[in-house]
Amino acid sequence: MDWGMKNRMSKIIKSDGKTVMLAVDHGYFMGPTTGLENIKRTVAPLLEYADTLMLTRGALRNYIEGDVDIPIVLRVSGGTSILNKNLLHEGITTSVEEAIRLNASGIAFSILVGADFERDTLLAFSQIVDEAERYGIPTLAVTAVGKGLERDARYLSLATRIGAELGARFVKTYYCEDDFERVVETSPVPVVIAGGKKVDELAALKIAYKAVSAGAAGVDMGRNIFQSDSPVGMMMAVKSIVHGGKNPEEAYEIYNSHR
């Protein structure tokens, strides 16, 4: 890596090789998601506990103050909404030039392996990688899972490896119970896990713990943070697992103490 790429990656993935990413980019296809009706109000108390913030350019401009000292991973793909039967048939919505203008430390793009339109997302992601590499900006391949596809190690390792082979500097995927170690071991770049839909707080903490224990570089969690009855408590609990080595029960006590 050249210096710029190394520097930007170090802002996202910290010196211990781990990261706690806060994902609040849901509005680009879900609209005013529960908990994100006003992103500024939701995010402000969480920023001191997050390593990086993932969101769209519109949300960044309208909800985040310009003097906030947190690395930004900018969502640059989109094109469909939850009303479209081909959800996540995504293309490029934001240019790398715009990401530079917004001082992004990284950019995120969803690829959909196994769908009829996988070629479209893979080629568009490759184009983004080419442009981002030119300016030393790391790309995050977000491995979305289409309908009818199992979130098992076979599929997730396939999608993760493809993202890395196309040039992603790190990959976001889901945790699976059946040999998640394989997903991590067969990826040449760091793997972070998606939080997914809201579940019970202890269940979410157990997923984070098992993923990190299996070699994941951290989490990119959204709904299980901002839809919790104590977003700050959950943020601190997740951080205690990823960076502090706490087990789920210890982390759950941290969450409970802030309810």
Secondary structure, DSSP 4 states (H G I P E B T S, - for coil): --HHHHHHHHHHS-TTS-EEEEE--THHHHSS-TT-SSHHHHHGGGGGG-SEEEE-HHHHHHHS-TT----EEEE-EE---TTSTTTT--EE-S-HHHHHHTT-SEEEEEEETTSTTHHHHHHHHHHHHHHHHHTT--EEEEEE--TT---SHHHHHHHHHHHHHTT-SEEEE---SS-HHHHHHT-SS-EEEE--S---HHHHHHHHHHHHHTT--EEEE-HHHHTSS-HHHHHHHHHHHHTT---HHHHHHHHHTT-
